[in-house]
Amino acid sequence: MDSKYPQKPGLDFILKQAFFYWNKTLVFQLMFSIMYFGIFLTVFFMCDMKYGIIGEFNEVGKYMQDGMKAYMEQLNKLVATENYQSFSLWIMGTTIFLYPLNLGFFQIYRKMDAGEKPELSDLFAGYSGLNFFRYVSYYIFWYFIYRFTFPTIILAIAWVSITIFVAPMMFFMNKTIFESLSLSFKAMKVYFLEIIVCVMVAVIFKYIGFALLFVGGLFTFPFWNAVIYSLYKTIFSEKT
């Protein structure tokens, strides 16, 4: 499939379109969050029962009264322990396993565009066949670079923005990871402002539900996928 860039879309159009997809699929947003957090928190608390990391963090927190230097020394000791490393691996593995759940929204939104009725089973499109391993491999690659760039903030935002179209291109165009990265980077250079603004809006709205009303976060948490699809649909065209 080929991809091309049409005339520059307006930010208002992209965001209105994203909110339209999100608003029309609130039931799916809720089901996504229930499944995501249900699995994640189950693993989290089971691992804490085994490794006792929350209690360890509480103990380390007591050193804050002795100053930041003392706190950081104790925190570094905790991070270096075998229990913490095992706990981290479990959490990372769970996050990686849950990533393909996001791709289900691309199928749901595409069905809406085609006038078809989305089904709950569409949420699991990312787990279908060997494609599951493609998406997981990509997320592992993405995740480790993101973790490396996160302390700089700016580089982390740049990495998120550059890779924003990789998943939908793999899903809809069957592109490889590096083909998708190349096209995504080209789009980033042309639509820099639009992508950066949409990323910031998506991140803020994604977590605002938890800040204002915890239950509301179950609806806003998956909003990111609607923004990605709206950007992808507006900027790229698919031709056989």
Backbone bond lengths (Angstrom), bond angles and torsions (degrees), N, CA, C in turn:
res aa  C-N    CA-C-N  psi(-1)  N-CA   C-N-CA  omega(-1)  CA-C   N-CA-C  phi
1 M - - - 1.455 - - 1.524 110.70 -
2 D 1.305 116.07 146.58 1.462 120.33 177.76 1.506 109.77 -101.46
3 S 1.323 115.46 161.39 1.459 119.81 175.95 1.512 107.81 -133.75
4 K 1.323 116.65 145.96 1.459 120.89 178.17 1.513 108.02 -141.39
5 Y 1.326 115.01 165.91 1.448 120.43 -178.46 1.523 109.49 -111.70
6 P 1.336 117.71 119.76 1.461 121.01 177.84 1.514 109.88 -81.23
7 Q 1.330 116.17 -170.58 1.450 119.34 176.92 1.517 109.13 -61.50
8 K 1.330 113.99 150.68 1.459 118.83 -175.92 1.523 111.46 -58.88
9 P 1.324 117.11 128.06 1.467 120.55 177.82 1.521 110.41 -79.55
10 G 1.318 116.13 158.40 1.448 119.46 176.35 1.517 110.67 -84.51
11 L 1.318 115.73 147.20 1.465 120.33 178.83 1.515 111.53 -59.42
12 D 1.336 115.75 -40.38 1.462 119.20 -178.54 1.523 110.94 -61.80
13 F 1.332 116.84 -39.20 1.463 120.47 179.31 1.528 111.38 -65.50
14 I 1.331 116.73 -44.98 1.466 121.39 -178.34 1.520 110.61 -61.87
15 L 1.336 116.60 -46.39 1.468 120.35 -177.43 1.523 111.71 -71.24
16 K 1.337 117.67 -39.57 1.463 119.89 176.70 1.525 110.63 -61.42
17 Q 1.322 116.01 -39.89 1.453 120.83 178.70 1.527 110.81 -64.85
18 A 1.338 116.28 -41.19 1.472 120.80 178.77 1.526 110.47 -63.12
19 F 1.324 116.86 -44.91 1.467 120.42 179.38 1.533 110.72 -65.89
20 F 1.322 116.79 -32.44 1.469 120.05 176.75 1.522 110.44 -62.56
21 Y 1.337 117.29 -49.77 1.470 120.92 179.42 1.525 111.09 -61.02
22 W 1.323 115.21 -43.01 1.465 119.70 -179.35 1.527 111.24 -64.09
23 N 1.332 117.11 -46.08 1.456 121.95 -176.68 1.527 112.29 -65.61
24 K 1.337 116.43 -31.97 1.466 120.73 -178.59 1.529 112.68 -81.51
25 T 1.324 116.72 -6.06 1.477 119.20 -176.62 1.528 111.49 -129.37
26 L 1.320 117.19 35.07 1.467 120.77 -176.71 1.534 112.47 -60.36
27 V 1.312 116.55 -34.85 1.472 119.37 178.85 1.529 109.63 -63.33
28 F 1.324 116.05 -42.39 1.465 120.08 179.10 1.531 111.35 -69.01
29 Q 1.347 116.25 -34.25 1.471 119.61 176.46 1.529 109.88 -61.19
30 L 1.339 115.08 -44.16 1.460 120.30 -179.46 1.522 111.22 -65.62
31 M 1.323 117.56 -44.55 1.458 120.83 -179.54 1.520 110.87 -64.23
32 F 1.319 116.53 -39.33 1.466 121.00 176.85 1.525 110.08 -57.79
33 S 1.333 116.40 -51.14 1.464 121.13 -176.45 1.525 111.96 -64.41
34 I 1.337 116.51 -39.83 1.468 119.96 179.25 1.528 110.24 -62.38
35 M 1.337 116.49 -44.78 1.467 119.88 179.28 1.526 111.20 -67.83
36 Y 1.335 115.73 -44.20 1.468 120.23 -177.03 1.524 111.32 -62.03
37 F 1.332 115.59 -54.84 1.459 119.10 -177.13 1.523 111.83 -73.03
38 G 1.332 116.94 -29.23 1.460 119.76 177.05 1.521 110.84 -60.91
39 I 1.334 116.27 -47.91 1.467 120.71 179.78 1.524 110.77 -69.86
40 F 1.334 116.00 -45.97 1.473 120.15 -176.44 1.530 111.81 -61.90
41 L 1.328 116.58 -48.27 1.467 119.89 -177.54 1.526 111.80 -69.66
42 T 1.329 117.15 -32.61 1.463 119.45 176.53 1.525 110.27 -61.63
43 V 1.327 116.03 -47.37 1.474 120.33 178.07 1.527 110.49 -64.65
44 F 1.334 116.19 -41.60 1.467 120.68 -178.08 1.524 111.45 -58.84
45 F 1.331 116.51 -50.51 1.469 119.42 -175.83 1.530 112.19 -74.61
46 M 1.320 117.23 -31.00 1.460 119.21 175.52 1.532 110.36 -66.23
47 C 1.319 116.23 -40.20 1.466 120.49 177.67 1.530 110.90 -68.55
48 D 1.331 116.52 -36.23 1.462 118.80 178.08 1.524 111.18 -66.40
49 M 1.332 116.07 -36.23 1.468 119.26 176.91 1.529 110.94 -62.37
50 K 1.332 115.44 -33.79 1.459 119.88 -178.39 1.527 112.31 -82.19
51 Y 1.348 116.37 -40.75 1.470 119.90 -172.25 1.529 113.88 -106.75
52 G 1.342 118.01 -14.45 1.461 121.24 176.18 1.512 114.99 63.13
53 I 1.326 117.41 36.27 1.465 121.12 -174.53 1.530 112.27 -71.04
54 I 1.334 118.11 -38.40 1.466 119.66 -179.92 1.526 110.77 -60.50
55 G 1.333 116.02 -44.22 1.460 119.72 177.14 1.511 112.02 -61.98
56 E 1.325 116.40 -38.39 1.471 120.48 178.47 1.526 110.81 -64.80
57 F 1.321 116.44 -40.79 1.467 120.15 178.44 1.532 110.69 -65.04
58 N 1.323 116.59 -37.72 1.469 119.55 177.52 1.521 111.16 -63.25
59 E 1.322 115.76 -38.61 1.466 120.02 178.19 1.522 111.00 -66.41
60 V 1.318 115.62 -42.58 1.467 120.48 178.77 1.528 110.56 -63.68
61 G 1.336 116.11 -36.21 1.461 120.46 -179.07 1.522 113.19 -60.94
62 K 1.319 116.68 -25.68 1.465 120.06 179.57 1.530 112.23 -65.26
63 Y 1.312 117.07 -21.11 1.461 121.24 -178.57 1.527 112.24 -78.81
64 M 1.339 116.75 -5.56 1.470 119.71 177.23 1.523 111.32 -60.20
65 Q 1.333 116.65 -32.66 1.458 120.11 -179.77 1.531 112.33 -68.75
66 D 1.337 115.94 -16.15 1.465 119.93 178.60 1.527 112.07 -93.97
67 G 1.317 116.35 2.68 1.458 120.29 179.01 1.524 112.23 108.32
68 M 1.326 115.10 161.04 1.456 120.97 -176.25 1.526 111.99 -65.28
69 K 1.329 117.22 -35.15 1.462 120.03 -178.99 1.530 110.85 -62.34
70 A 1.336 115.90 -46.21 1.464 120.12 -179.92 1.532 110.42 -65.54
71 Y 1.317 116.29 -39.00 1.462 121.06 179.09 1.527 111.05 -62.41
72 M 1.344 116.58 -46.52 1.456 121.04 -178.02 1.530 111.61 -65.92
73 E 1.306 116.63 -34.45 1.466 120.31 178.07 1.534 110.61 -63.01
74 Q 1.328 115.78 -44.57 1.460 120.27 179.92 1.528 111.41 -70.01
75 L 1.334 115.22 -36.34 1.468 119.66 179.47 1.534 110.25 -65.66
76 N 1.315 116.63 -43.00 1.470 120.74 178.60 1.529 111.26 -62.80
77 K 1.331 115.99 -35.75 1.468 119.77 177.06 1.524 110.48 -64.65
78 L 1.341 115.72 -41.51 1.462 120.13 179.61 1.526 111.06 -64.52
79 V 1.319 115.99 -45.84 1.463 121.03 -178.15 1.534 111.39 -61.24
80 A 1.304 116.26 -29.77 1.468 120.84 -178.34 1.524 113.66 -81.05
81 T 1.331 117.85 -8.42 1.466 120.39 -177.04 1.530 111.62 -73.87
82 E 1.312 116.61 155.18 1.463 121.84 178.95 1.523 111.50 -65.84
83 N 1.337 116.80 -36.32 1.457 120.42 178.73 1.526 111.55 -61.93
84 Y 1.326 116.40 -43.94 1.467 120.08 -179.46 1.524 110.31 -66.14
85 Q 1.328 117.20 -40.98 1.462 120.87 180.00 1.533 110.69 -62.79
86 S 1.327 116.24 -41.90 1.468 120.33 178.90 1.523 110.71 -66.08
87 F 1.329 115.96 -43.07 1.458 121.44 177.81 1.534 110.28 -58.84
88 S 1.321 116.19 -46.62 1.466 121.57 -178.69 1.526 111.52 -61.63
89 L 1.332 116.53 -40.60 1.458 120.23 179.78 1.524 111.48 -63.94
90 W 1.332 116.67 -40.37 1.459 120.38 177.42 1.535 111.50 -62.84
91 I 1.325 115.82 -44.89 1.468 120.12 -179.33 1.519 110.49 -66.18
92 M 1.322 116.97 -43.15 1.461 120.73 178.95 1.528 110.56 -62.98
93 G 1.332 116.49 -43.94 1.459 120.42 179.22 1.519 112.34 -62.16
94 T 1.326 116.86 -38.61 1.469 121.31 178.46 1.521 110.68 -65.76
95 T 1.336 116.81 -43.28 1.467 121.53 178.56 1.521 110.99 -61.29
96 I 1.324 116.23 -41.89 1.464 121.11 179.05 1.526 110.30 -64.97
97 F 1.325 116.90 -43.95 1.466 120.87 179.76 1.528 111.58 -61.75
98 L 1.336 117.57 -35.34 1.463 121.51 -176.13 1.531 112.97 -80.57
99 Y 1.327 117.92 -15.71 1.464 119.95 -175.35 1.530 114.05 -54.89
100 P 1.346 119.98 -47.36 1.474 119.53 -178.03 1.525 114.09 -57.90
101 L 1.321 118.02 -16.40 1.464 120.30 177.53 1.533 110.50 -60.48
102 N 1.340 116.71 -30.33 1.472 120.65 179.03 1.520 112.16 -64.66
103 L 1.326 117.06 -33.33 1.456 120.79 -175.55 1.518 112.33 -67.88
104 G 1.320 116.72 -20.33 1.453 119.66 177.58 1.517 112.74 -59.93
105 F 1.341 116.45 -31.20 1.466 119.24 179.51 1.522 111.48 -66.07
106 F 1.333 118.02 -30.96 1.457 119.77 178.20 1.526 110.24 -62.95
107 Q 1.320 116.34 -40.10 1.463 119.80 177.50 1.527 110.84 -68.67
108 I 1.315 117.16 -38.34 1.466 121.12 179.03 1.530 110.49 -63.50
109 Y 1.344 116.62 -45.90 1.469 119.98 -179.30 1.523 111.42 -67.74
110 R 1.327 117.07 -36.58 1.462 119.89 178.07 1.529 110.45 -66.02
111 K 1.323 117.72 -37.83 1.466 121.03 176.08 1.532 110.63 -63.33
112 M 1.323 116.49 -39.66 1.459 119.76 177.68 1.516 110.76 -60.88
113 D 1.330 116.91 -42.67 1.467 121.24 178.89 1.519 111.47 -63.01
114 A 1.341 116.02 -32.23 1.469 120.78 -178.57 1.527 112.22 -86.89
115 G 1.334 116.48 0.34 1.456 120.00 179.77 1.516 113.48 77.71
116 E 1.327 116.85 16.14 1.455 121.43 178.56 1.528 110.58 -95.41
117 K 1.308 116.09 159.44 1.452 120.89 -179.20 1.529 110.20 -91.32
118 P 1.340 117.26 119.39 1.476 119.80 178.46 1.527 110.71 -67.78
119 E 1.323 115.08 151.20 1.457 121.34 177.73 1.521 109.61 -124.15
120 L 1.318 116.13 158.98 1.462 120.49 -179.25 1.532 111.34 -58.35
121 S 1.318 116.57 -33.25 1.464 120.39 -179.43 1.530 112.20 -63.62
122 D 1.336 116.88 -21.57 1.461 120.51 178.99 1.525 112.02 -63.49
123 L 1.333 116.16 -26.34 1.463 119.72 178.87 1.526 111.98 -60.95
124 F 1.318 116.40 -22.34 1.470 120.49 -176.72 1.529 112.39 -99.53
125 A 1.326 116.96 17.29 1.465 120.76 -179.34 1.526 111.87 -59.11
126 G 1.330 116.94 -32.98 1.455 120.68 -179.25 1.509 114.32 -71.01
127 Y 1.320 117.04 -10.16 1.464 121.60 -179.69 1.533 111.57 -101.69
128 S 1.313 116.26 6.86 1.459 120.68 -174.79 1.536 111.57 -80.83
129 G 1.316 116.21 120.99 1.456 121.69 173.58 1.519 115.09 60.49
130 L 1.337 114.88 -149.77 1.455 121.27 -177.21 1.525 112.88 -72.43
131 N 1.351 116.51 -16.46 1.465 119.22 178.87 1.528 111.72 -59.65
132 F 1.325 116.03 -28.56 1.464 119.82 177.37 1.514 110.70 -54.18
133 F 1.334 117.36 -43.48 1.451 121.33 -178.11 1.532 111.70 -70.79
134 R 1.336 116.86 -30.30 1.468 120.41 175.59 1.518 110.37 -65.06
135 Y 1.339 116.19 -46.45 1.460 119.84 -177.58 1.533 111.31 -69.14
136 V 1.321 116.33 -38.77 1.457 119.94 178.16 1.523 110.59 -65.73
137 S 1.335 117.17 -41.69 1.470 121.02 178.26 1.517 110.65 -61.13
138 Y 1.340 115.73 -43.26 1.463 119.22 178.16 1.521 110.97 -62.66
139 Y 1.330 117.42 -44.18 1.460 119.75 -176.79 1.526 111.45 -66.44
140 I 1.338 117.80 -35.91 1.467 120.22 176.37 1.528 109.42 -61.35
141 F 1.333 115.94 -46.35 1.470 121.45 177.12 1.521 110.58 -59.13
142 W 1.342 116.71 -47.26 1.470 121.86 -179.13 1.528 111.22 -64.38
143 Y 1.315 116.20 -42.93 1.459 122.46 -173.31 1.532 112.04 -64.19
144 F 1.334 115.91 -43.44 1.459 118.17 -177.02 1.528 111.92 -69.05
145 I 1.317 117.94 -36.39 1.465 119.96 175.56 1.525 110.03 -69.22
146 Y 1.323 117.05 -38.91 1.465 120.79 178.22 1.529 110.93 -61.72
147 R 1.317 116.90 -43.79 1.467 120.32 178.55 1.525 111.64 -62.25
148 F 1.320 116.22 -36.51 1.464 121.35 179.83 1.528 111.03 -69.36
149 T 1.345 117.16 -36.73 1.468 121.14 -176.68 1.522 113.36 -90.03
150 F 1.333 117.69 -15.55 1.470 121.11 -173.66 1.530 113.93 -55.19
151 P 1.353 119.97 -42.20 1.470 119.29 -178.77 1.535 113.61 -59.87
152 T 1.331 117.00 -22.51 1.471 119.57 -178.74 1.533 112.24 -86.57
153 I 1.325 117.25 -13.25 1.472 124.42 -178.20 1.531 111.47 63.42
154 I 1.331 117.13 -60.23 1.464 121.12 -176.03 1.524 110.77 -62.21
155 L 1.341 116.29 -46.14 1.466 119.80 178.95 1.528 111.26 -65.40
156 A 1.329 116.72 -33.67 1.462 120.58 178.11 1.527 110.53 -65.28
157 I 1.339 116.63 -43.43 1.467 121.18 177.88 1.524 110.02 -63.39
158 A 1.334 115.87 -40.47 1.463 120.33 179.02 1.525 110.76 -63.12
159 W 1.345 117.30 -42.74 1.459 121.43 -179.98 1.522 111.06 -64.57
160 V 1.319 117.41 -43.56 1.468 121.22 177.93 1.527 110.39 -61.28
161 S 1.328 116.77 -43.09 1.460 121.50 -177.61 1.528 111.90 -68.28
162 I 1.327 116.52 -40.94 1.462 121.17 -178.67 1.530 111.44 -66.52
163 T 1.330 116.16 -33.76 1.468 120.29 -175.03 1.527 113.68 -98.03
164 I 1.307 117.45 9.11 1.464 120.89 -171.25 1.534 113.18 -62.78
165 F 1.342 117.82 -27.14 1.464 120.11 -177.61 1.526 113.78 -99.22
166 V 1.323 117.46 -1.31 1.467 119.64 -175.43 1.529 111.81 -61.84
167 A 1.324 117.13 -50.70 1.464 120.49 -177.78 1.532 113.13 -60.13
168 P 1.363 119.56 -49.85 1.466 118.15 179.07 1.522 113.61 -64.20
169 M 1.340 118.06 -32.53 1.465 119.39 178.02 1.525 111.18 -70.41
170 M 1.330 116.75 -35.90 1.461 119.57 174.67 1.528 110.16 -66.10
171 F 1.327 116.24 -36.70 1.463 121.52 -175.52 1.525 111.98 -75.64
172 F 1.348 116.80 -47.55 1.455 120.81 -174.04 1.535 113.60 -91.44
173 M 1.339 117.04 -36.03 1.464 120.84 -174.67 1.526 113.32 -102.42
174 N 1.333 115.52 -6.56 1.463 120.34 -178.18 1.533 112.18 59.72
175 K 1.327 116.46 33.05 1.466 121.91 177.57 1.521 109.80 -75.97
176 T 1.329 115.95 157.68 1.460 120.25 172.73 1.524 108.57 -78.09
177 I 1.323 116.35 170.47 1.462 120.79 -179.96 1.523 110.82 -58.49
178 F 1.327 116.91 -46.91 1.459 119.99 -173.98 1.531 112.41 -77.63
179 E 1.324 117.93 -29.59 1.470 119.96 171.72 1.532 109.43 -64.17
180 S 1.312 115.70 -43.63 1.466 120.67 179.70 1.524 111.29 -64.86
181 L 1.329 116.60 -41.04 1.464 120.58 178.02 1.522 111.20 -60.33
182 S 1.319 116.11 -42.39 1.460 120.43 -179.39 1.521 111.71 -62.62
183 L 1.336 116.76 -47.31 1.462 120.69 179.16 1.523 111.64 -67.20
184 S 1.327 116.24 -37.98 1.463 120.75 179.30 1.524 110.63 -64.22
185 F 1.330 116.24 -39.96 1.467 120.50 179.64 1.534 110.45 -66.27
186 K 1.341 116.74 -40.05 1.463 120.21 177.91 1.527 110.78 -62.72
187 A 1.336 115.58 -41.70 1.465 119.48 178.71 1.523 110.91 -64.48
188 M 1.338 115.95 -37.38 1.457 121.30 179.72 1.524 111.04 -60.58
189 K 1.331 116.90 -38.99 1.468 120.64 -179.23 1.521 111.45 -68.64
190 V 1.322 116.77 -33.09 1.468 120.65 -178.18 1.524 112.07 -83.96
191 Y 1.315 115.93 -37.84 1.470 121.35 -174.86 1.526 111.66 -115.47
192 F 1.305 116.35 40.88 1.468 121.74 -174.11 1.525 112.36 -54.98
193 L 1.319 117.68 -53.58 1.466 121.47 -175.99 1.519 111.20 -63.54
194 E 1.323 116.62 -45.69 1.460 120.33 -178.48 1.527 111.10 -60.08
195 I 1.332 116.64 -44.48 1.462 120.54 -177.34 1.520 111.31 -68.36
196 I 1.336 117.53 -44.67 1.463 121.33 -178.95 1.526 110.78 -61.37
197 V 1.321 116.95 -45.95 1.470 120.56 -179.36 1.528 110.13 -64.01
198 C 1.315 117.03 -43.50 1.465 120.29 -179.90 1.525 111.51 -64.48
199 V 1.326 116.83 -37.88 1.467 120.59 177.04 1.522 110.54 -61.79
200 M 1.329 116.78 -45.03 1.464 120.69 -179.36 1.525 111.23 -64.85
201 V 1.335 116.78 -43.44 1.472 120.61 178.75 1.524 110.32 -63.24
202 A 1.339 116.62 -42.75 1.461 120.83 -178.58 1.524 111.46 -63.11
203 V 1.327 116.98 -43.67 1.470 120.94 -179.24 1.521 110.89 -64.91
204 I 1.337 116.57 -44.77 1.471 120.88 -179.08 1.526 110.42 -63.61
205 F 1.340 116.18 -48.33 1.468 119.64 -177.83 1.519 111.46 -68.47
206 K 1.331 116.16 -32.03 1.457 121.17 -178.78 1.517 111.86 -58.61
207 Y 1.342 116.38 -39.03 1.466 120.31 -175.19 1.525 113.97 -105.89
208 I 1.328 117.70 -6.39 1.463 119.67 -176.59 1.525 111.38 -65.77
209 G 1.317 116.79 -28.73 1.461 119.91 178.43 1.511 112.66 -62.77
210 F 1.349 116.55 -35.60 1.462 120.56 177.84 1.521 110.96 -72.94
211 A 1.346 116.61 -33.88 1.460 120.93 -177.88 1.527 111.63 -72.33
212 L 1.329 116.97 -40.61 1.469 120.57 -177.04 1.526 112.00 -86.61
213 L 1.305 116.49 -42.89 1.462 121.55 -178.99 1.524 106.72 -154.64
214 F 1.313 116.62 116.58 1.469 120.35 -171.12 1.527 112.88 -52.83
215 V 1.329 116.94 -45.31 1.457 120.28 -178.51 1.523 110.73 -62.65
216 G 1.337 116.88 -32.76 1.458 120.78 178.69 1.507 112.82 -60.14
217 G 1.325 116.42 -27.14 1.451 120.46 179.44 1.514 112.99 -64.45
218 L 1.326 116.86 -24.50 1.466 120.31 178.13 1.526 110.79 -66.11
219 F 1.337 116.86 -24.94 1.463 121.46 178.19 1.526 111.62 -90.78
220 T 1.331 118.00 -35.66 1.462 120.77 -175.37 1.522 113.76 -87.10
221 F 1.335 117.96 -21.34 1.461 121.01 -175.56 1.530 113.01 -56.36
222 P 1.345 120.41 -42.11 1.481 120.00 -178.92 1.529 114.07 -84.33
223 F 1.346 118.68 4.99 1.462 122.15 -175.85 1.523 112.15 -55.63
224 W 1.323 116.46 -30.48 1.456 122.48 -178.98 1.533 111.50 -50.97
225 N 1.326 117.16 -38.97 1.463 121.02 -177.12 1.530 112.40 -66.59
226 A 1.324 116.65 -34.07 1.461 120.46 178.09 1.524 110.75 -67.51
227 V 1.326 117.19 -37.55 1.461 121.52 178.14 1.528 110.09 -66.28
228 I 1.332 116.56 -44.91 1.469 120.40 179.51 1.532 110.25 -60.13
229 Y 1.336 116.64 -45.52 1.461 119.83 -178.28 1.523 110.97 -65.91
230 S 1.323 117.18 -40.78 1.461 120.88 179.79 1.531 110.69 -62.79
231 L 1.322 116.80 -43.80 1.468 120.63 177.37 1.527 110.49 -63.35
232 Y 1.320 115.80 -48.00 1.468 120.53 -177.86 1.530 110.89 -60.50
233 K 1.317 116.24 -47.46 1.459 120.77 -177.55 1.527 111.40 -63.20
234 T 1.324 116.72 -35.98 1.458 120.93 -176.66 1.531 112.57 -78.70
235 I 1.327 116.26 -37.67 1.471 120.45 -174.20 1.532 112.39 -87.19
236 F 1.316 117.51 -37.45 1.464 120.85 -176.65 1.520 111.77 -105.96
237 S 1.317 114.92 151.13 1.464 120.06 170.39 1.520 106.59 -125.88
238 E 1.317 116.18 144.70 1.461 121.45 -177.76 1.539 108.36 -106.46
239 K 1.323 114.68 128.17 1.463 119.57 178.65 1.519 108.97 -130.12
240 T 1.297 115.68 134.57 1.461 119.72 178.93 1.526 109.90 -79.62
